């Protein structure tokens, strides 16, 4: 097995698990990083976003104001779909290039870190899906702390994604990231020893 998908719910801790996998030599292809790359100042995607959503989603320097855009798209599913139509094809193309480079490398595992793996119907790209899970109360607390938002806004962001119950049914493997960092690291180590380096 060389290529897996890594996913989870918002604020379940995919970044933590990705770091643990990278420390073991995995090549991480992070959709969130690519999503930032495709909307850098001067990019065609950013120009299209500004044309479609207005200058209020740009900073005074002309970069994407992620908080302003987030307030628009998380409040309106139609606006979120508009944004995804602009960014997703570009992210997918870049991801394909990076995955191919990872598979051509010496890395023992290539991990496609895709938050909306199931929602975007990209499961066919990978040999299995590792789900990072956490209880909803933990998700909400992390999200409020991380993004400086209130509980209502955090709940709206969680509700905008496929329910974790459904992701659990679809996943090949699961890491419970609701406890201590040590508990998470131990699960990743066990998974790696079983599936990557038996």
Order of alpha helices (4+ residues) and beta strands (2+ residues): beta-alpha-beta-alpha-alpha-alpha-alpha-beta-beta-alpha-alpha-alpha-beta-alpha
